[in-house]
Amino acid sequence: MKLRLRLGEIFLIEMVFYLLCWLWNDYLASMISLIFGVLFLAILLISLVVEVIERSRVPRWYFYFMLLSVLAPILSAAIYLSITKGVDWMNIN
């Protein structure tokens, strides 16, 4: 049996992963979200530049996947920060 996930399902899985990280440890989640978000953004931008220079056979869903992978950590961080009104590791006691 071949399991094929759609873009929406992949996005929801990523959101659950990031939100669980945020609930577990907000410092680690902020670092993971920052690193993965920037990494996926860099890969997406490089892919788009290469696609403009020379047309490849990369399917269109790849670019949507990369875009959703950039948006997932941003959206999950926004949801967490709107619920908790900040992060604990930035508070100075």
VOMIGU-477469 format. One record per residue: x, y, z of N, C-alpha, C, O, CB in turn; residue in one letter; residue number from 1. Coordinates in nm, 4 decimals, padded with zeros to 6 digits. Glycine has a CB too. Example, Ala and Ser with C-alpha at 12.3 -4.5 7.8 and 13.67 -1.06 7.14 Angstrom:
BEGIN
SITE   n.east  n.north     n.up  ca.east ca.north    ca.up   c.east  c.north     c.up   o.east  o.north     o.up  cb.east cb.north    cb.up rest  nr
SITE  01.3190 -00.5690  00.7800  01.2300 -00.4500  00.7800  01.3200 -00.3300  00.7800  01.4236 -00.3319  00.8465  01.1308 -00.4473  00.9046    a   1
SITE  01.2850 -00.2250  00.7080  01.3670 -00.1060  00.7140  01.2900  00.0030  00.7870  01.3409  00.1138  00.8039  01.4084 -00.0598  00.5725    s   2
***
This chain:
BEGIN
SITE   n.east  n.north     n.up  ca.east ca.north    ca.up   c.east  c.north     c.up   o.east  o.north     o.up  cb.east cb.north    cb.up rest  nr
SITE  00.0842 -00.1178  00.0000  00.0000  00.0000  00.0000  00.0889  00.1243  00.0000  00.1766  00.1392  00.0851 -00.0959 -00.0003  00.1220    m   1
SITE  00.0657  00.2109 -00.0939  00.1463  00.3322 -00.1067  00.0738  00.4477 -00.0386 -00.0413  00.4775 -00.0703  00.1745  00.3651 -00.2562    k   2
SITE  00.1416  00.5115  00.0538  00.0833  00.6234  00.1270  00.1234  00.7536  00.0606  00.2420  00.7857  00.0526  00.1274  00.6220  00.2748    l   3
SITE  00.0250  00.8289  00.0129  00.0519  00.9581 -00.0513 -00.0179  01.0668  00.0292 -00.1400  01.0662  00.0450  00.0037  00.9591 -00.2010    r   4
SITE  00.0606  01.1582  00.0785  00.0048  01.2693  00.1551 -00.0147  01.3895  00.0639  00.0681  01.4169 -00.0231  00.0963  01.3059  00.2745    l   5
SITE -00.1237  01.4601  00.0844 -00.1482  01.5827  00.0095 -00.0795  01.6981  00.0807 -00.0340  01.6843  00.1942 -00.3005  01.6098 -00.0059    r   6
SITE -00.0723  01.8123  00.0128 -00.0039  01.9286  00.0693 -00.0685  01.9757  00.1994  00.0014  02.0136  00.2934 -00.0028  02.0423 -00.0314    l   7
SITE -00.2002  01.9735  00.2049 -00.2696  02.0145  00.3269 -00.2381  01.9247  00.4448 -00.2215  01.9725  00.5570 -00.4180  02.0164  00.3037    g   8
SITE -00.2299  01.7952  00.4201 -00.1957  01.7010  00.5264 -00.0525  01.7204  00.5736 -00.0252  01.7153  00.6936 -00.2157  01.5577  00.4786    e   9
SITE  00.0386  01.7426  00.4801  00.1780  01.7683  00.5164  00.1883  01.8950  00.5996  00.2618  01.8995  00.6982  00.2659  01.7798  00.3908    i  10
SITE  00.1141  01.9984  00.5594  00.1149  02.1246  00.6332  00.0624  02.1041  00.7753  00.1198  02.1574  00.8703  00.0305  02.2306  00.5598    f  11
SITE -00.0452  02.0281  00.7909 -00.0994  02.0027  00.9247 -00.0024  01.9217  01.0108  00.0090  01.9471  01.1307 -00.2330  01.9293  00.9142    l  12
SITE  00.0669  01.8252  00.9519  00.1665  01.7477  01.0265  00.2805  01.8383  01.0724  00.3266  01.8281  01.1860  00.2216  01.6318  00.9399    i  13
SITE  00.3253  01.9264  00.9844  00.4300  02.0211  01.0232  00.3820  02.1138  01.1343  00.4559  02.1411  01.2289  00.4751  02.1033  00.9022    e  14
SITE  00.2588  02.1619  01.1230  00.2040  02.2505  01.2261  00.1975  02.1797  01.3612  00.2329  02.2381  01.4636  00.0641  02.3000  01.1856    m  15
SITE  00.1527  02.0550  01.3619  00.1458  01.9789  01.4867  00.2860  01.9599  01.5448  00.3053  01.9732  01.6656  00.0779  01.8415  01.4633    v  16
SITE  00.3837  01.9289  01.4595  00.5212  01.9123  01.5065  00.5726  02.0407  01.5719  00.6265  02.0371  01.6825  00.6130  01.8718  01.3900    f  17
SITE  00.5558  02.1538  01.5035  00.6055  02.2798  01.5576  00.5296  02.3206  01.6837  00.5903  02.3690  01.7792  00.5949  02.3898  01.4526    y  18
SITE  00.3989  02.3018  01.6848  00.3221  02.3379  01.8045  00.3587  02.2503  01.9242  00.3636  02.2990  02.0371  00.1724  02.3266  01.7763    l  19
SITE  00.3843  02.1217  01.9005  00.4292  02.0363  02.0104  00.5659  02.0808  02.0612  00.5911  02.0781  02.1816  00.4345  01.8896  01.9657    l  20
SITE  00.6526  02.1208  01.9718  00.7828  02.1745  02.0146  00.7640  02.3004  02.0976  00.8305  02.3179  02.1997  00.8725  02.2046  01.8927    c  21
SITE  00.6738  02.3887  02.0547  00.6496  02.5118  02.1289  00.5918  02.4828  02.2672  00.6264  02.5502  02.3643  00.5553  02.6028  02.0506    w  22
SITE  00.5045  02.3836  02.2767  00.4467  02.3502  02.4073  00.5479  02.2816  02.4977  00.5418  02.2963  02.6197  00.3246  02.2609  02.3897    l  23
SITE  00.6396  02.2078  02.4398  00.7379  02.1357  02.5191  00.8462  02.2289  02.5715  00.8746  02.2297  02.6913  00.8002  02.0243  02.4370    w  24
SITE  00.9074  02.3077  02.4825  01.0159  02.3956  02.5234  01.0196  02.5131  02.4257  01.0553  02.4967  02.3090  01.1535  02.3192  02.5269    n  25
SITE  00.9827  02.6308  02.4739  00.9708  02.7441  02.3823  01.1058  02.7943  02.3309  01.1124  02.8486  02.2206  00.8981  02.8570  02.4507    d  26
SITE  01.2116  02.7778  02.4067  01.3435  02.8182  02.3575  01.3884  02.7285  02.2427  01.4306  02.7767  02.1376  01.4468  02.8144  02.4711    y  27
SITE  01.3790  02.5977  02.2642  01.4172  02.5029  02.1598  01.3274  02.5199  02.0367  01.3753  02.5132  01.9235  01.4091  02.3578  02.2129    l  28
SITE  01.1997  02.5416  02.0584  01.1072  02.5595  01.9460  01.1381  02.6858  01.8678  01.1276  02.6864  01.7452  00.9635  02.5637  01.9958    a  29
SITE  01.1756  02.7919  01.9359  01.2088  02.9141  01.8634  01.3350  02.8949  01.7793  01.3440  02.9479  01.6686  01.2274  03.0309  01.9613    s  30
SITE  01.4324  02.8198  01.8309  01.5531  02.7927  01.7531  01.5230  02.6998  01.6356  01.5706  02.7238  01.5246  01.6615  02.7312  01.8425    m  31
SITE  01.4452  02.5948  01.6584  01.4091  02.5016  01.5511  01.3275  02.5736  01.4441  01.3515  02.5553  01.3248  01.3297  02.3813  01.6075    i  32
SITE  01.2315  02.6549  01.4862  01.1490  02.7285  01.3903  01.2327  02.8260  01.3089  01.2132  02.8387  01.1880  01.0373  02.8034  01.4625    s  33
SITE  01.3234  02.8931  01.3726  01.4089  02.9882  01.3027  01.5014  02.9168  01.2033  01.5135  02.9586  01.0882  01.4916  03.0691  01.4035    l  34
SITE  01.5657  02.8101  01.2480  01.6596  02.7388  01.1622  01.5876  02.6733  01.0447  01.6286  02.6903  00.9298  01.7357  02.6334  01.2427    i  35
SITE  01.4803  02.5986  01.0723  01.4092  02.5304  00.9645  01.3417  02.6297  00.8701  01.3412  02.6090  00.7488  01.3054  02.4348  01.0222    f  36
SITE  01.2854  02.7359  00.9240  01.2207  02.8354  00.8395  01.3171  02.9018  00.7440  01.2873  02.9170  00.6255  01.1547  02.9396  00.9240    g  37
SITE  01.4331  02.9416  00.7948  01.5345  03.0048  00.7103  01.5923  02.9045  00.6103  01.6185  02.9393  00.4952  01.6470  03.0645  00.7969    v  38
SITE  01.6121  02.7813  00.6540  01.6658  02.6787  00.5648  01.5700  02.6503  00.4491  01.6119  02.6462  00.3334  01.6938  02.5497  00.6430    l  39
SITE  01.4422  02.6308  00.4797  01.3444  02.6071  00.3736  01.3286  02.7288  00.2838  01.3088  02.7142  00.1632  01.2097  02.5693  00.4335    f  40
SITE  01.3370  02.8480  00.3402  01.3277  02.9693  00.2588  01.4462  02.9801  00.1635  01.4287  03.0153  00.0469  01.3206  03.0936  00.3484    l  41
SITE  01.5655  02.9506  00.2117  01.6842  02.9564  00.1260  01.6756  02.8540  00.0129  01.7079  02.8847 -00.1018  01.8112  02.9326  00.2090    a  42
SITE  01.6321  02.7326  00.0457  01.6176  02.6297 -00.0572  01.5118  02.6704 -00.1588  01.5299  02.6498 -00.2788  01.5812  02.4944  00.0062    i  43
SITE  01.4023  02.7277 -00.1122  01.2966  02.7726 -00.2026  01.3459  02.8827 -00.2948  01.3206  02.8786 -00.4152  01.1760  02.8213 -00.1233    l  44
SITE  01.4155  02.9804 -00.2403  01.4645  03.0908 -00.3230  01.5671  03.0432 -00.4251  01.5643  03.0860 -00.5405  01.5254  03.1995 -00.2352    l  45
SITE  01.6568  02.9559 -00.3839  01.7552  02.9011 -00.4782  01.6850  02.8211 -00.5866  01.7210  02.8312 -00.7039  01.8584  02.8124 -00.4049    i  46
SITE  01.5865  02.7424 -00.5496  01.5121  02.6638 -00.6478  01.4393  02.7524 -00.7469  01.4357  02.7232 -00.8665  01.4129  02.5724 -00.5782    s  47
SITE  01.3812  02.8609 -00.6973  01.3099  02.9525 -00.7872  01.4054  03.0233 -00.8828  01.3741  03.0408 -01.0006  01.2318  03.0559 -00.7062    l  48
SITE  01.5219  03.0641 -00.8321  01.6203  03.1290 -00.9188  01.6691  03.0326 -01.0263  01.6802  03.0697 -01.1432  01.7392  03.1812 -00.8362    v  49
SITE  01.6980  02.9101 -00.9871  01.7428  02.8100 -01.0839  01.6316  02.7809 -01.1844  01.6593  02.7606 -01.3026  01.7861  02.6800 -01.0120    v  50
SITE  01.5083  02.7787 -01.1398  01.3956  02.7534 -01.2295  01.3789  02.8659 -01.3309  01.3423  02.8416 -01.4459  01.2669  02.7360 -01.1493    e  51
SITE  01.4058  02.9886 -01.2883  01.3973  03.1014 -01.3814  01.5097  03.0950 -01.4845  01.4885  03.1234 -01.6024  01.4030  03.2349 -01.3049    v  52
SITE  01.6292  03.0575 -01.4392  01.7440  03.0518 -01.5304  01.7273  02.9394 -01.6314  01.7423  02.9603 -01.7518  01.8746  03.0330 -01.4518    i  53
SITE  01.6968  02.8222 -01.5828  01.6803  02.7080 -01.6729  01.5645  02.6227 -01.6250  01.5663  02.5708 -01.5134  01.8103  02.6238 -01.6811    e  54
SITE  01.4658  02.6087 -01.7081  01.3456  02.5307 -01.6751  01.3840  02.3858 -01.6483  01.4565  02.3241 -01.7263  01.2408  02.5387 -01.7898    r  55
SITE  01.3344  02.3324 -01.5371  01.3644  02.1938 -01.5017  01.2346  02.1134 -01.4986  01.1267  02.1654 -01.5267  01.4375  02.1858 -01.3643    s  56
SITE  01.2473  01.9887 -01.4646  01.1303  01.9016 -01.4575  01.0805  01.8853 -01.3150  01.0148  01.7862 -01.2835  01.1624  01.7657 -01.5164    r  57
SITE  01.1104  01.9796 -01.2300  01.0635  01.9752 -01.0916  00.9135  02.0012 -01.0927  00.8681  02.0986 -01.1526  01.1389  02.0798 -01.0014    v  58
SITE  00.8361  01.9149 -01.0270  00.6909  01.9363 -01.0275  00.6514  02.0605 -00.9476  00.7228  02.1036 -00.8571  00.6195  01.8137 -00.9709    p  59
SITE  00.5378  02.1158 -00.9828  00.4901  02.2387 -00.9201  00.4625  02.2202 -00.7706  00.4788  02.3137 -00.6922  00.3641  02.2870 -00.9902    r  60
SITE  00.4206  02.0991 -00.7315  00.3874  02.0770 -00.5910  00.5102  02.0930 -00.5019  00.4951  02.1226 -00.3833  00.3267  01.9381 -00.5722    w  61
SITE  00.6305  02.0745 -00.5543  00.7534  02.0928 -00.4761  00.7644  02.2365 -00.4246  00.8000  02.2592 -00.3090  00.8771  02.0574 -00.5612    y  62
SITE  00.7336  02.3328 -00.5114  00.7435  02.4726 -00.4716  00.6362  02.5071 -00.3681  00.6610  02.5839 -00.2751  00.7307  02.5643 -00.5944    f  63
SITE  00.5176  02.4500 -00.3850  00.4129  02.4712 -00.2842  00.4510  02.4070 -00.1511  00.4264  02.4641 -00.0449  00.2788  02.4143 -00.3334    y  64
SITE  00.5107  02.2890 -00.1571  00.5567  02.2227 -00.0358  00.6605  02.3069  00.0375  00.6543  02.3222  00.1595  00.6145  02.0859 -00.0692    f  65
SITE  00.7555  02.3610 -00.0374  00.8588  02.4433  00.0246  00.7984  02.5707  00.0843  00.8386  02.6135  00.1925  00.9675  02.4789 -00.0782    m  66
SITE  00.7027  02.6309  00.0146  00.6369  02.7501  00.0676  00.5616  02.7185  00.1961  00.5685  02.7951  00.2923  00.5414  02.8089 -00.0362    l  67
SITE  00.4902  02.6074  00.1988  00.4195  02.5676  00.3205  00.5167  02.5343  00.4332  00.4861  02.5565  00.5504  00.3293  02.4476  00.2923    l  68
SITE  00.6331  02.4814  00.3984  00.7338  02.4513  00.4997  00.7970  02.5780  00.5570  00.8500  02.5759  00.6681  00.8418  02.3620  00.4409    s  69
SITE  00.7918  02.6869  00.4831  00.8369  02.8162  00.5346  00.7274  02.8772  00.6229  00.7568  02.9376  00.7261  00.8736  02.9127  00.4177    v  70
SITE  00.6026  02.8612  00.5823  00.4922  02.9228  00.6556  00.4560  02.8496  00.7851  00.4083  02.9125  00.8796  00.3713  02.9295  00.5671    l  71
SITE  00.4778  02.7187  00.7912  00.4390  02.6397  00.9090  00.5060  02.6864  01.0378  00.4349  02.7053  01.1366  00.4721  02.4945  00.8859    a  72
SITE  00.6383  02.7064  01.0441  00.6960  02.7526  01.1708  00.6540  02.8951  01.2067  00.6416  02.9281  01.3246  00.8471  02.7449  01.1640    p  73
SITE  00.6321  02.9788  01.1066  00.5887  03.1165  01.1346  00.4490  03.1162  01.1926  00.4222  03.1842  01.2916  00.5930  03.2030  01.0070    i  74
SITE  00.3596  03.0397  01.1311  00.2210  03.0348  01.1783  00.2094  02.9685  01.3146  00.1324  03.0145  01.3989  00.1343  02.9610  01.0781    l  75
SITE  00.2843  02.8615  01.3377  00.2782  02.7956  01.4686  00.3359  02.8849  01.5777  00.2849  02.8855  01.6897  00.3536  02.6620  01.4650    s  76
SITE  00.4406  02.9598  01.5475  00.4947  03.0542  01.6457  00.3938  03.1646  01.6741  00.3780  03.2057  01.7891  00.6276  03.1148  01.5958    a  77
SITE  00.3260  03.2126  01.5715  00.2250  03.3163  01.5915  00.1094  03.2644  01.6758  00.0584  03.3371  01.7610  00.1731  03.3671  01.4568    a  78
SITE  00.0675  03.1415  01.6543 -00.0412  03.0832  01.7346  00.0023  03.0697  01.8794 -00.0721  03.1067  01.9703 -00.0836  02.9454  01.6786    i  79
SITE  00.1221  03.0169  01.9018  00.1713  03.0001  02.0386  00.1864  03.1341  02.1093  00.1463  03.1483  02.2248  00.3050  02.9263  02.0381    y  80
SITE  00.2437  03.2319  02.0410  00.2660  03.3620  02.1034  00.1350  03.4367  02.1275  00.1251  03.5141  02.2227  00.3584  03.4462  02.0168    l  81
SITE  00.0356  03.4149  02.0438 -00.0931  03.4802  02.0678 -00.1661  03.4178  02.1860 -00.2433  03.4855  02.2539 -00.1803  03.4726  01.9430    s  82
SITE -00.1425  03.2902  02.2108 -00.2068  03.2239  02.3242 -00.1361  03.2565  02.4548 -00.2019  03.2849  02.5548 -00.2096  03.0729  02.3028    i  83
SITE -00.0030  03.2528  02.4557  00.0725  03.2687  02.5806  00.1203  03.4109  02.6065  00.1704  03.4393  02.7153  00.1907  03.1773  02.5794    t  84
SITE  00.1067  03.4992  02.5117  00.1489  03.6395  02.5249  00.2980  03.6560  02.5499  00.3388  03.7478  02.6210  00.0731  03.7049  02.6368    k  85
SITE  00.3800  03.5685  02.4926  00.5253  03.5821  02.5043  00.5920  03.4501  02.5313  00.5266  03.3467  02.5442  00.5606  03.6795  02.6133    g  86
SITE  00.7246  03.4550  02.5399  00.8036  03.3352  02.5685  00.8726  03.3526  02.7031  00.9050  03.4642  02.7436  00.9080  03.3083  02.4559    v  87
SITE  00.8945  03.2413  02.7718  00.9536  03.2458  02.9055  01.1013  03.2794  02.9031  01.1499  03.3476  02.9933  00.9337  03.1142  02.9751    d  88
SITE  01.1730  03.2342  02.8037  01.3179  03.2493  02.8048  01.3609  03.3941  02.7786  01.4776  03.4274  02.7993  01.3801  03.1571  02.7010    w  89
SITE  01.2699  03.4804  02.7337  01.3071  03.6194  02.7111  01.2775  03.7095  02.8307  01.3145  03.8269  02.8307  01.2355  03.6718  02.5901    m  90
SITE  01.2113  03.6555  02.9318  01.1803  03.7348  03.0504  01.3042  03.7496  03.1380  01.3738  03.6520  03.1663  01.0653  03.6703  03.1304    n  91
SITE  01.3304  03.8711  03.1798  01.4421  03.8977  03.2703  01.3865  03.9071  03.4115  01.2992  03.9892  03.4395  01.5185  04.0290  03.2306    i  92
SITE  01.4374  03.8229  03.4997  01.3878  03.8217  03.6381  01.4751  03.9017  03.7288  01.4476  03.9110  03.8485  01.3776  03.6812  03.6901    n  93
***
